[in-house]
Amino acid sequence: MFTLQIEHAVNDFAAWKRSFDSDPADRAGSGVVSYRVCRPVNDSQRVLIELDFAERDHAESMLNTLRTRVWSGPGRPASLDGMPDARIVESVEARTL
């Protein structure tokens, strides 16, 4: 399992969520098998997103799509503050206790 972790500041969470829900990067068509949206309990102006993929190349392709088509250019959501931080991680162990 590969996870694309994204963190960024937002100036309007409700507007950002509408943009996220409109799915401009086609999550399902891009290989996302599940995702989580989180906010730090002490900072409602930050968002953390984790997109899970079965294949590393799908995660890398999604990151490229986000950088070139969603986070930059004329279609960039006005609710984003600055450029998001993003990285791809590989799950090496998971347990449910």
N, C-alpha and C positions, 0 to 999 in steps of 0.2 A: 504494500500500500504506500502510495506517495501522497503527500499533503502539501498543497500550496497554501502557505500561511501569509496573510495580508493584514497589515495594521495601518490605519490612517486616521487623521483628524477629520472630523466633519463639523460643519457649522450649523447644520440643521438635520438631525437624525431622521425625522419623518420624511423630508425631501430625499435624503440619501436612500432610505429604505424603499421608497417608491421607485427610484432609479434602479436599485438592486433587483427589486421584484420584476421590473420590466425585462430583465435578463438580456442585456445588450450583447453579451459574449456567448449566448446559447450554451448554458452550462451542460444540459443533458446531451446535446449534440457534440459537445467538446470532450466528453468522457468523464464528467463529474459523476461520481456514484453516490456521494452524500456531501452535505456541507453543514457548517455551524456558523452562526453569527453571534458574536458576544460583545459585551461592552464592559469595561472595567467598572467595578462598583464605585470607585472614587473619581471617575472621569467620564461623564456622559457625552463628552465631545470626541471620544475616540471609539473606533470600531475595530474589532478583530474578526476576520473571516478565515475559516479553514475549509478548503475545497479538497475533497478526497478523490484520488484517481487510482485505478488498477495499474496503469502504465505510466512510467516516468515521462515518456515523450508527449503524452497528452497533457501532463502538468506543465511541461516546458512550453508547449504550444499555447496553452491557455495564458501563461504568464506573458508571452510575447504578444498575444492578442490584447490583453489588458493594457500593456504598456503602449502599444502603437495605435489602438483604436478606441479604447475607453478612457484611459487616464490622460490622454493628450489630444490636441486638436479641437476642432469646433464642437464635437460631441461630448466633451468632458463635462461631467456633472458639476453644476455650480455649488453643490453642497460639499464638495471635497475641499479640504484645506491642505495645500502643499501636495507633494508626491507621496504616494503610499510606499511603505517598506514592505518588501515581499521576499520570500525565500521558499524553496522546495525542500522538504525533509522526507526521509524514508523511515517508515515505522519498522523498528527492529524487535519490539516486544510490546504486547498489550495484554493486560489481565483485568478481569472484573472480579472484585473482591466483595 
